[in-house]
């Protein structure tokens, strides 16, 4: 089965202990929920922004297909 690749940056990468996680396809919300099982990543996810195949999603209920890439972007330099 094909997966969704999740790339982690900065503190998200440090908290998860890895830069790449493979997830089952599903809604963006369900994928974010599944990421909470990785190290201390759950602590930073609420402050992160997400890109799906390079684009900002308009809805966390949007379906993410196998083969897609999600970038998890924490706040940089104290930004909101």
PyMOL Python script that loads the backbone (N, CA, C, O; Angstrom):
from pymol import cmd

cmd.read_pdbstr("""\
ATOM      1  N   UNK A   1       0.844  -1.195   0.000  1.00  0.00           N
ATOM      2  CA  UNK A   1       0.000   0.000   0.000  1.00  0.00           C
ATOM      3  C   UNK A   1       0.877   1.243   0.000  1.00  0.00           C
ATOM      4  O   UNK A   1       1.907   1.277   0.674  1.00  0.00           O
ATOM      5  N   UNK A   2       0.487   2.240  -0.735  1.00  0.00           N
ATOM      6  CA  UNK A   2       1.233   3.499  -0.794  1.00  0.00           C
ATOM      7  C   UNK A   2       0.888   4.363   0.416  1.00  0.00           C
ATOM      8  O   UNK A   2      -0.189   4.243   1.001  1.00  0.00           O
ATOM      9  N   UNK A   3       1.803   5.214   0.766  1.00  0.00           N
ATOM     10  CA  UNK A   3       1.669   6.048   1.955  1.00  0.00           C
ATOM     11  C   UNK A   3       1.741   7.518   1.611  1.00  0.00           C
ATOM     12  O   UNK A   3       2.076   7.896   0.488  1.00  0.00           O
ATOM     13  N   UNK A   4       1.424   8.340   2.590  1.00  0.00           N
ATOM     14  CA  UNK A   4       1.641   9.776   2.562  1.00  0.00           C
ATOM     15  C   UNK A   4       2.958  10.008   3.293  1.00  0.00           C
ATOM     16  O   UNK A   4       3.160   9.480   4.386  1.00  0.00           O
ATOM     17  N   UNK A   5       3.851  10.788   2.705  1.00  0.00           N
ATOM     18  CA  UNK A   5       5.120  11.103   3.353  1.00  0.00           C
ATOM     19  C   UNK A   5       4.978  12.431   4.105  1.00  0.00           C
ATOM     20  O   UNK A   5       4.512  13.427   3.550  1.00  0.00           O
ATOM     21  N   UNK A   6       5.382  12.424   5.360  1.00  0.00           N
ATOM     22  CA  UNK A   6       5.326  13.627   6.186  1.00  0.00           C
ATOM     23  C   UNK A   6       6.759  14.052   6.485  1.00  0.00           C
ATOM     24  O   UNK A   6       7.526  13.310   7.098  1.00  0.00           O
ATOM     25  N   UNK A   7       7.109  15.262   6.042  1.00  0.00           N
ATOM     26  CA  UNK A   7       8.453  15.801   6.290  1.00  0.00           C
ATOM     27  C   UNK A   7       8.380  16.784   7.445  1.00  0.00           C
ATOM     28  O   UNK A   7       7.534  17.678   7.470  1.00  0.00           O
ATOM     29  N   UNK A   8       9.277  16.605   8.396  1.00  0.00           N
ATOM     30  CA  UNK A   8       9.298  17.430   9.600  1.00  0.00           C
ATOM     31  C   UNK A   8      10.483  18.377   9.560  1.00  0.00           C
ATOM     32  O   UNK A   8      11.564  18.005   9.103  1.00  0.00           O
ATOM     33  N   UNK A   9      10.285  19.600  10.036  1.00  0.00           N
ATOM     34  CA  UNK A   9      11.322  20.602  10.023  1.00  0.00           C
ATOM     35  C   UNK A   9      11.544  21.159  11.426  1.00  0.00           C
ATOM     36  O   UNK A   9      10.641  21.160  12.263  1.00  0.00           O
ATOM     37  N   UNK A  10      12.774  21.634  11.663  1.00  0.00           N
ATOM     38  CA  UNK A  10      13.176  22.348  12.880  1.00  0.00           C
ATOM     39  C   UNK A  10      12.774  21.593  14.142  1.00  0.00           C
ATOM     40  O   UNK A  10      13.093  20.413  14.286  1.00  0.00           O
ATOM     41  N   UNK A  11      12.079  22.264  15.053  1.00  0.00           N
ATOM     42  CA  UNK A  11      11.754  21.656  16.342  1.00  0.00           C
ATOM     43  C   UNK A  11      10.833  20.443  16.182  1.00  0.00           C
ATOM     44  O   UNK A  11      10.891  19.530  17.006  1.00  0.00           O
ATOM     45  N   UNK A  12       9.997  20.405  15.163  1.00  0.00           N
ATOM     46  CA  UNK A  12       9.138  19.237  14.935  1.00  0.00           C
ATOM     47  C   UNK A  12      10.004  18.006  14.667  1.00  0.00           C
ATOM     48  O   UNK A  12       9.722  16.921  15.177  1.00  0.00           O
ATOM     49  N   UNK A  13      11.034  18.173  13.884  1.00  0.00           N
ATOM     50  CA  UNK A  13      11.974  17.077  13.597  1.00  0.00           C
ATOM     51  C   UNK A  13      12.670  16.640  14.883  1.00  0.00           C
ATOM     52  O   UNK A  13      12.799  15.444  15.143  1.00  0.00           O
ATOM     53  N   UNK A  14      13.114  17.592  15.677  1.00  0.00           N
ATOM     54  CA  UNK A  14      13.812  17.270  16.927  1.00  0.00           C
ATOM     55  C   UNK A  14      12.896  16.530  17.897  1.00  0.00           C
ATOM     56  O   UNK A  14      13.320  15.560  18.525  1.00  0.00           O
ATOM     57  N   UNK A  15      11.666  16.965  18.027  1.00  0.00           N
ATOM     58  CA  UNK A  15      10.727  16.329  18.966  1.00  0.00           C
ATOM     59  C   UNK A  15      10.348  14.919  18.521  1.00  0.00           C
ATOM     60  O   UNK A  15      10.160  14.039  19.361  1.00  0.00           O
ATOM     61  N   UNK A  16      10.233  14.692  17.208  1.00  0.00           N
ATOM     62  CA  UNK A  16       9.871  13.370  16.694  1.00  0.00           C
ATOM     63  C   UNK A  16      11.072  12.433  16.628  1.00  0.00           C
ATOM     64  O   UNK A  16      10.913  11.212  16.633  1.00  0.00           O
ATOM     65  N   UNK A  17      12.271  13.003  16.565  1.00  0.00           N
ATOM     66  CA  UNK A  17      13.470  12.186  16.451  1.00  0.00           C
ATOM     67  C   UNK A  17      13.696  11.630  15.061  1.00  0.00           C
ATOM     68  O   UNK A  17      14.465  10.686  14.882  1.00  0.00           O
ATOM     69  N   UNK A  18      13.035  12.208  14.082  1.00  0.00           N
ATOM     70  CA  UNK A  18      13.180  11.774  12.691  1.00  0.00           C
ATOM     71  C   UNK A  18      12.747  12.915  11.780  1.00  0.00           C
ATOM     72  O   UNK A  18      12.034  13.823  12.206  1.00  0.00           O
ATOM     73  N   UNK A  19      13.182  12.865  10.524  1.00  0.00           N
ATOM     74  CA  UNK A  19      12.780  13.914   9.585  1.00  0.00           C
ATOM     75  C   UNK A  19      11.663  13.482   8.645  1.00  0.00           C
ATOM     76  O   UNK A  19      11.094  14.313   7.938  1.00  0.00           O
ATOM     77  N   UNK A  20      11.341  12.182   8.629  1.00  0.00           N
ATOM     78  CA  UNK A  20      10.344  11.676   7.694  1.00  0.00           C
ATOM     79  C   UNK A  20       9.504  10.584   8.353  1.00  0.00           C
ATOM     80  O   UNK A  20      10.039   9.663   8.971  1.00  0.00           O
ATOM     81  N   UNK A  21       8.193  10.698   8.215  1.00  0.00           N
ATOM     82  CA  UNK A  21       7.260   9.702   8.743  1.00  0.00           C
ATOM     83  C   UNK A  21       6.322   9.313   7.608  1.00  0.00           C
ATOM     84  O   UNK A  21       5.842  10.177   6.875  1.00  0.00           O
ATOM     85  N   UNK A  22       6.059   8.023   7.458  1.00  0.00           N
ATOM     86  CA  UNK A  22       5.082   7.530   6.490  1.00  0.00           C
ATOM     87  C   UNK A  22       3.767   7.267   7.209  1.00  0.00           C
ATOM     88  O   UNK A  22       3.740   6.623   8.257  1.00  0.00           O
ATOM     89  N   UNK A  23       2.669   7.775   6.633  1.00  0.00           N
ATOM     90  CA  UNK A  23       1.341   7.624   7.232  1.00  0.00           C
ATOM     91  C   UNK A  23       0.367   7.042   6.220  1.00  0.00           C
ATOM     92  O   UNK A  23       0.586   7.097   5.010  1.00  0.00           O
ATOM     93  N   UNK A  24      -0.707   6.488   6.746  1.00  0.00           N
ATOM     94  CA  UNK A  24      -1.792   6.019   5.895  1.00  0.00           C
ATOM     95  C   UNK A  24      -2.514   7.225   5.305  1.00  0.00           C
ATOM     96  O   UNK A  24      -2.637   8.249   5.977  1.00  0.00           O
ATOM     97  N   UNK A  25      -2.992   7.133   4.071  1.00  0.00           N
ATOM     98  CA  UNK A  25      -3.796   8.214   3.502  1.00  0.00           C
ATOM     99  C   UNK A  25      -5.056   8.427   4.338  1.00  0.00           C
ATOM    100  O   UNK A  25      -5.519   7.511   5.018  1.00  0.00           O
ATOM    101  N   UNK A  26      -5.593   9.609   4.285  1.00  0.00           N
ATOM    102  CA  UNK A  26      -6.808   9.954   5.027  1.00  0.00           C
ATOM    103  C   UNK A  26      -6.944  11.457   5.055  1.00  0.00           C
ATOM    104  O   UNK A  26      -6.296  12.161   4.281  1.00  0.00           O
ATOM    105  N   UNK A  27      -7.781  11.950   5.942  1.00  0.00           N
ATOM    106  CA  UNK A  27      -7.927  13.406   6.053  1.00  0.00           C
ATOM    107  C   UNK A  27      -6.667  13.986   6.681  1.00  0.00           C
ATOM    108  O   UNK A  27      -5.940  13.293   7.393  1.00  0.00           O
ATOM    109  N   UNK A  28      -6.418  15.252   6.414  1.00  0.00           N
ATOM    110  CA  UNK A  28      -5.275  15.915   7.032  1.00  0.00           C
ATOM    111  C   UNK A  28      -5.408  15.842   8.548  1.00  0.00           C
ATOM    112  O   UNK A  28      -4.417  15.612   9.241  1.00  0.00           O
ATOM    113  N   UNK A  29      -6.606  16.031   9.070  1.00  0.00           N
ATOM    114  CA  UNK A  29      -6.822  15.966  10.523  1.00  0.00           C
ATOM    115  C   UNK A  29      -6.446  14.596  11.083  1.00  0.00           C
ATOM    116  O   UNK A  29      -5.828  14.515  12.144  1.00  0.00           O
ATOM    117  N   UNK A  30      -6.808  13.525  10.388  1.00  0.00           N
ATOM    118  CA  UNK A  30      -6.488  12.179  10.892  1.00  0.00           C
ATOM    119  C   UNK A  30      -4.986  11.907  10.817  1.00  0.00           C
ATOM    120  O   UNK A  30      -4.438  11.207  11.670  1.00  0.00           O
ATOM    121  N   UNK A  31      -4.329  12.449   9.816  1.00  0.00           N
ATOM    122  CA  UNK A  31      -2.881  12.270   9.703  1.00  0.00           C
ATOM    123  C   UNK A  31      -2.184  13.046  10.812  1.00  0.00           C
ATOM    124  O   UNK A  31      -1.253  12.530  11.431  1.00  0.00           O
ATOM    125  N   UNK A  32      -2.616  14.276  11.075  1.00  0.00           N
ATOM    126  CA  UNK A  32      -2.042  15.056  12.171  1.00  0.00           C
ATOM    127  C   UNK A  32      -2.234  14.309  13.487  1.00  0.00           C
ATOM    128  O   UNK A  32      -1.318  14.253  14.308  1.00  0.00           O
ATOM    129  N   UNK A  33      -3.395  13.748  13.690  1.00  0.00           N
ATOM    130  CA  UNK A  33      -3.664  12.982  14.916  1.00  0.00           C
ATOM    131  C   UNK A  33      -2.706  11.798  15.040  1.00  0.00           C
ATOM    132  O   UNK A  33      -2.209  11.518  16.131  1.00  0.00           O
ATOM    133  N   UNK A  34      -2.445  11.105  13.940  1.00  0.00           N
ATOM    134  CA  UNK A  34      -1.544   9.945  13.984  1.00  0.00           C
ATOM    135  C   UNK A  34      -0.103  10.359  14.290  1.00  0.00           C
ATOM    136  O   UNK A  34       0.666   9.564  14.831  1.00  0.00           O
ATOM    137  N   UNK A  35       0.262  11.580  13.953  1.00  0.00           N
ATOM    138  CA  UNK A  35       1.626  12.059  14.216  1.00  0.00           C
ATOM    139  C   UNK A  35       1.899  12.235  15.709  1.00  0.00           C
ATOM    140  O   UNK A  35       3.054  12.238  16.133  1.00  0.00           O
ATOM    141  N   UNK A  36       0.852  12.379  16.496  1.00  0.00           N
ATOM    142  CA  UNK A  36       1.005  12.588  17.935  1.00  0.00           C
ATOM    143  C   UNK A  36       1.666  11.412  18.636  1.00  0.00           C
ATOM    144  O   UNK A  36       2.128  11.552  19.769  1.00  0.00           O
ATOM    145  N   UNK A  37       1.721  10.266  17.989  1.00  0.00           N
ATOM    146  CA  UNK A  37       2.330   9.074  18.581  1.00  0.00           C
ATOM    147  C   UNK A  37       3.852   9.068  18.462  1.00  0.00           C
ATOM    148  O   UNK A  37       4.503   8.142  18.946  1.00  0.00           O
ATOM    149  N   UNK A  38       4.423  10.080  17.829  1.00  0.00           N
ATOM    150  CA  UNK A  38       5.863  10.109  17.568  1.00  0.00           C
ATOM    151  C   UNK A  38       6.585  11.040  18.533  1.00  0.00           C
ATOM    152  O   UNK A  38       6.570  12.260  18.371  1.00  0.00           O
ATOM    153  N   UNK A  39       7.210  10.449  19.529  1.00  0.00           N
ATOM    154  CA  UNK A  39       8.005  11.221  20.483  1.00  0.00           C
ATOM    155  C   UNK A  39       7.193  12.321  21.131  1.00  0.00           C
ATOM    156  O   UNK A  39       6.043  12.110  21.517  1.00  0.00           O
ATOM    157  N   UNK A  40       7.784  13.486  21.247  1.00  0.00           N
ATOM    158  CA  UNK A  40       7.119  14.642  21.848  1.00  0.00           C
ATOM    159  C   UNK A  40       6.526  15.563  20.790  1.00  0.00           C
ATOM    160  O   UNK A  40       6.261  16.735  21.056  1.00  0.00           O
ATOM    161  N   UNK A  41       6.322  15.032  19.599  1.00  0.00           N
ATOM    162  CA  UNK A  41       5.789  15.827  18.492  1.00  0.00           C
ATOM    163  C   UNK A  41       4.420  16.417  18.825  1.00  0.00           C
ATOM    164  O   UNK A  41       4.089  17.511  18.367  1.00  0.00           O
ATOM    165  N   UNK A  42       3.631  15.708  19.613  1.00  0.00           N
ATOM    166  CA  UNK A  42       2.291  16.198  19.971  1.00  0.00           C
ATOM    167  C   UNK A  42       2.343  17.574  20.619  1.00  0.00           C
ATOM    168  O   UNK A  42       1.394  18.349  20.504  1.00  0.00           O
ATOM    169  N   UNK A  43       3.444  17.884  21.300  1.00  0.00           N
ATOM    170  CA  UNK A  43       3.567  19.170  21.991  1.00  0.00           C
ATOM    171  C   UNK A  43       3.698  20.350  21.045  1.00  0.00           C
ATOM    172  O   UNK A  43       3.338  21.468  21.415  1.00  0.00           O
ATOM    173  N   UNK A  44       4.200  20.139  19.839  1.00  0.00           N
ATOM    174  CA  UNK A  44       4.412  21.256  18.912  1.00  0.00           C
ATOM    175  C   UNK A  44       3.406  21.315  17.763  1.00  0.00           C
ATOM    176  O   UNK A  44       3.291  22.349  17.105  1.00  0.00           O
ATOM    177  N   UNK A  45       2.684  20.242  17.513  1.00  0.00           N
ATOM    178  CA  UNK A  45       1.763  20.217  16.368  1.00  0.00           C
ATOM    179  C   UNK A  45       0.725  21.333  16.369  1.00  0.00           C
ATOM    180  O   UNK A  45       0.414  21.859  15.300  1.00  0.00           O
ATOM    181  N   UNK A  46       0.170  21.723  17.530  1.00  0.00           N
ATOM    182  CA  UNK A  46      -0.838  22.793  17.488  1.00  0.00           C
ATOM    183  C   UNK A  46      -0.293  24.136  16.991  1.00  0.00           C
ATOM    184  O   UNK A  46      -1.067  24.977  16.533  1.00  0.00           O
ATOM    185  N   UNK A  47       1.004  24.347  17.073  1.00  0.00           N
ATOM    186  CA  UNK A  47       1.589  25.610  16.631  1.00  0.00           C
ATOM    187  C   UNK A  47       2.173  25.537  15.226  1.00  0.00           C
ATOM    188  O   UNK A  47       2.765  26.507  14.750  1.00  0.00           O
ATOM    189  N   UNK A  48       2.015  24.406  14.563  1.00  0.00           N
ATOM    190  CA  UNK A  48       2.617  24.210  13.240  1.00  0.00           C
ATOM    191  C   UNK A  48       1.676  24.632  12.117  1.00  0.00           C
ATOM    192  O   UNK A  48       0.454  24.663  12.266  1.00  0.00           O
ATOM    193  N   UNK A  49       2.298  24.952  10.993  1.00  0.00           N
ATOM    194  CA  UNK A  49       1.585  25.141   9.731  1.00  0.00           C
ATOM    195  C   UNK A  49       1.860  23.912   8.882  1.00  0.00           C
ATOM    196  O   UNK A  49       2.845  23.205   9.096  1.00  0.00           O
ATOM    197  N   UNK A  50       0.985  23.663   7.921  1.00  0.00           N
ATOM    198  CA  UNK A  50       1.109  22.468   7.089  1.00  0.00           C
ATOM    199  C   UNK A  50       1.007  22.850   5.616  1.00  0.00           C
ATOM    200  O   UNK A  50       0.232  23.726   5.232  1.00  0.00           O
ATOM    201  N   UNK A  51       1.802  22.174   4.814  1.00  0.00           N
ATOM    202  CA  UNK A  51       1.697  22.277   3.361  1.00  0.00           C
ATOM    203  C   UNK A  51       1.423  20.887   2.820  1.00  0.00           C
ATOM    204  O   UNK A  51       2.046  19.916   3.251  1.00  0.00           O
ATOM    205  N   UNK A  52       0.495  20.785   1.881  1.00  0.00           N
ATOM    206  CA  UNK A  52       0.187  19.517   1.228  1.00  0.00           C
ATOM    207  C   UNK A  52       0.610  19.656  -0.226  1.00  0.00           C
ATOM    208  O   UNK A  52       0.032  20.438  -0.982  1.00  0.00           O
ATOM    209  N   UNK A  53       1.607  18.904  -0.601  1.00  0.00           N
ATOM    210  CA  UNK A  53       2.172  18.995  -1.955  1.00  0.00           C
ATOM    211  C   UNK A  53       2.518  20.441  -2.314  1.00  0.00           C
ATOM    212  O   UNK A  53       2.293  20.890  -3.438  1.00  0.00           O
ATOM    213  N   UNK A  54       3.075  21.162  -1.326  1.00  0.00           N
ATOM    214  CA  UNK A  54       3.550  22.514  -1.542  1.00  0.00           C
ATOM    215  C   UNK A  54       2.511  23.604  -1.407  1.00  0.00           C
ATOM    216  O   UNK A  54       2.837  24.781  -1.562  1.00  0.00           O
ATOM    217  N   UNK A  55       1.259  23.248  -1.121  1.00  0.00           N
ATOM    218  CA  UNK A  55       0.187  24.238  -1.018  1.00  0.00           C
ATOM    219  C   UNK A  55      -0.436  24.221   0.370  1.00  0.00           C
ATOM    220  O   UNK A  55      -0.587  23.160   0.976  1.00  0.00           O
ATOM    221  N   UNK A  56      -0.798  25.401   0.872  1.00  0.00           N
ATOM    222  CA  UNK A  56      -1.471  25.485   2.161  1.00  0.00           C
ATOM    223  C   UNK A  56      -2.899  24.954   2.022  1.00  0.00           C
ATOM    224  O   UNK A  56      -3.648  25.428   1.167  1.00  0.00           O
ATOM    225  N   UNK A  57      -3.286  23.982   2.844  1.00  0.00           N
ATOM    226  CA  UNK A  57      -4.642  23.435   2.743  1.00  0.00           C
ATOM    227  C   UNK A  57      -5.665  24.425   3.300  1.00  0.00           C
ATOM    228  O   UNK A  57      -5.370  25.172   4.234  1.00  0.00           O
ATOM    229  N   UNK A  58      -6.854  24.426   2.729  1.00  0.00           N
ATOM    230  CA  UNK A  58      -7.913  25.317   3.208  1.00  0.00           C
ATOM    231  C   UNK A  58      -8.819  24.623   4.215  1.00  0.00           C
ATOM    232  O   UNK A  58      -9.638  25.272   4.866  1.00  0.00           O
ATOM    233  N   UNK A  59      -8.677  23.296   4.347  1.00  0.00           N
ATOM    234  CA  UNK A  59      -9.579  22.529   5.196  1.00  0.00           C
ATOM    235  C   UNK A  59      -8.843  21.314   5.755  1.00  0.00           C
ATOM    236  O   UNK A  59      -8.290  20.523   4.990  1.00  0.00           O
ATOM    237  N   UNK A  60      -8.829  21.156   7.077  1.00  0.00           N
ATOM    238  CA  UNK A  60      -8.146  19.992   7.669  1.00  0.00           C
ATOM    239  C   UNK A  60      -8.891  18.689   7.386  1.00  0.00           C
ATOM    240  O   UNK A  60      -8.353  17.607   7.619  1.00  0.00           O
ATOM    241  N   UNK A  61     -10.114  18.782   6.891  1.00  0.00           N
ATOM    242  CA  UNK A  61     -10.857  17.579   6.537  1.00  0.00           C
ATOM    243  C   UNK A  61     -10.597  17.134   5.097  1.00  0.00           C
ATOM    244  O   UNK A  61     -11.155  16.139   4.635  1.00  0.00           O
ATOM    245  N   UNK A  62      -9.745  17.882   4.396  1.00  0.00           N
ATOM    246  CA  UNK A  62      -9.421  17.516   3.017  1.00  0.00           C
ATOM    247  C   UNK A  62      -8.744  16.139   3.004  1.00  0.00           C
ATOM    248  O   UNK A  62      -7.933  15.833   3.879  1.00  0.00           O
ATOM    249  N   UNK A  63      -9.074  15.334   2.030  1.00  0.00           N
ATOM    250  CA  UNK A  63      -8.488  13.996   1.904  1.00  0.00           C
ATOM    251  C   UNK A  63      -7.095  14.108   1.286  1.00  0.00           C
ATOM    252  O   UNK A  63      -6.891  14.820   0.303  1.00  0.00           O
ATOM    253  N   UNK A  64      -6.152  13.396   1.877  1.00  0.00           N
ATOM    254  CA  UNK A  64      -4.781  13.369   1.389  1.00  0.00           C
ATOM    255  C   UNK A  64      -4.547  11.999   0.761  1.00  0.00           C
ATOM    256  O   UNK A  64      -4.681  10.975   1.431  1.00  0.00           O
ATOM    257  N   UNK A  65      -4.205  11.982  -0.494  1.00  0.00           N
ATOM    258  CA  UNK A  65      -4.038  10.737  -1.242  1.00  0.00           C
ATOM    259  C   UNK A  65      -2.650  10.146  -1.052  1.00  0.00           C
ATOM    260  O   UNK A  65      -1.693  10.856  -0.745  1.00  0.00           O
ATOM    261  N   UNK A  66      -2.557   8.838  -1.239  1.00  0.00           N
ATOM    262  CA  UNK A  66      -1.266   8.152  -1.225  1.00  0.00           C
ATOM    263  C   UNK A  66      -0.358   8.807  -2.257  1.00  0.00           C
ATOM    264  O   UNK A  66      -0.801   9.180  -3.343  1.00  0.00           O
ATOM    265  N   UNK A  67       0.914   8.941  -1.906  1.00  0.00           N
ATOM    266  CA  UNK A  67       1.884   9.569  -2.791  1.00  0.00           C
ATOM    267  C   UNK A  67       2.063  11.058  -2.539  1.00  0.00           C
ATOM    268  O   UNK A  67       2.994  11.669  -3.063  1.00  0.00           O
ATOM    269  N   UNK A  68       1.179  11.644  -1.742  1.00  0.00           N
ATOM    270  CA  UNK A  68       1.294  13.066  -1.407  1.00  0.00           C
ATOM    271  C   UNK A  68       2.366  13.273  -0.345  1.00  0.00           C
ATOM    272  O   UNK A  68       2.784  12.335   0.334  1.00  0.00           O
ATOM    273  N   UNK A  69       2.799  14.518  -0.219  1.00  0.00           N
ATOM    274  CA  UNK A  69       3.780  14.904   0.797  1.00  0.00           C
ATOM    275  C   UNK A  69       3.197  16.034   1.633  1.00  0.00           C
ATOM    276  O   UNK A  69       2.662  17.010   1.105  1.00  0.00           O
ATOM    277  N   UNK A  70       3.311  15.882   2.946  1.00  0.00           N
ATOM    278  CA  UNK A  70       2.897  16.923   3.883  1.00  0.00           C
ATOM    279  C   UNK A  70       4.149  17.466   4.546  1.00  0.00           C
ATOM    280  O   UNK A  70       4.972  16.695   5.040  1.00  0.00           O
ATOM    281  N   UNK A  71       4.302  18.771   4.563  1.00  0.00           N
ATOM    282  CA  UNK A  71       5.392  19.422   5.283  1.00  0.00           C
ATOM    283  C   UNK A  71       4.832  19.986   6.582  1.00  0.00           C
ATOM    284  O   UNK A  71       3.819  20.686   6.578  1.00  0.00           O
ATOM    285  N   UNK A  72       5.495  19.677   7.691  1.00  0.00           N
ATOM    286  CA  UNK A  72       5.117  20.181   9.010  1.00  0.00           C
ATOM    287  C   UNK A  72       6.097  21.289   9.364  1.00  0.00           C
ATOM    288  O   UNK A  72       7.285  21.039   9.569  1.00  0.00           O
ATOM    289  N   UNK A  73       5.586  22.518   9.432  1.00  0.00           N
ATOM    290  CA  UNK A  73       6.436  23.696   9.601  1.00  0.00           C
ATOM    291  C   UNK A  73       6.135  24.377  10.937  1.00  0.00           C
ATOM    292  O   UNK A  73       5.098  25.026  11.077  1.00  0.00           O
ATOM    293  N   UNK A  74       7.019  24.239  11.908  1.00  0.00           N
ATOM    294  CA  UNK A  74       6.828  24.947  13.169  1.00  0.00           C
ATOM    295  C   UNK A  74       7.092  26.434  12.990  1.00  0.00           C
ATOM    296  O   UNK A  74       7.619  26.863  11.964  1.00  0.00           O
ATOM    297  N   UNK A  75       6.724  27.207  13.986  1.00  0.00           N
ATOM    298  CA  UNK A  75       7.025  28.638  13.953  1.00  0.00           C
ATOM    299  C   UNK A  75       8.522  28.815  13.872  1.00  0.00           C
ATOM    300  O   UNK A  75       9.276  28.110  14.542  1.00  0.00           O
ATOM    301  N   UNK A  76       8.948  29.741  13.063  1.00  0.00           N
ATOM    302  CA  UNK A  76      10.366  30.050  12.925  1.00  0.00           C
ATOM    303  C   UNK A  76      10.633  31.415  13.532  1.00  0.00           C
ATOM    304  O   UNK A  76       9.850  32.343  13.330  1.00  0.00           O
ATOM    305  N   UNK A  77      11.697  31.550  14.252  1.00  0.00           N
ATOM    306  CA  UNK A  77      12.152  32.828  14.810  1.00  0.00           C
ATOM    307  C   UNK A  77      11.067  33.533  15.606  1.00  0.00           C
ATOM    308  O   UNK A  77      10.973  34.760  15.587  1.00  0.00           O
ATOM    309  N   UNK A  78      10.236  32.747  16.317  1.00  0.00           N
ATOM    310  CA  UNK A  78       9.231  33.327  17.182  1.00  0.00           C
ATOM    311  C   UNK A  78       8.001  33.855  16.469  1.00  0.00           C
ATOM    312  O   UNK A  78       7.164  34.507  17.093  1.00  0.00           O
ATOM    313  N   UNK A  79       7.870  33.590  15.168  1.00  0.00           N
ATOM    314  CA  UNK A  79       6.723  34.088  14.402  1.00  0.00           C
ATOM    315  C   UNK A  79       5.426  33.430  14.800  1.00  0.00           C
ATOM    316  O   UNK A  79       5.430  32.375  15.434  1.00  0.00           O
ATOM    317  N   UNK A  80       4.330  34.035  14.441  1.00  0.00           N
ATOM    318  CA  UNK A  80       3.010  33.495  14.774  1.00  0.00           C
ATOM    319  C   UNK A  80       2.440  32.688  13.639  1.00  0.00           C
ATOM    320  O   UNK A  80       1.334  32.161  13.751  1.00  0.00           O
TER     321      UNK A  80
END
""", "prot")
cmd.dss("prot")
cmd.show_as("cartoon", "prot")
cmd.util.cbc("prot")
cmd.orient("prot")
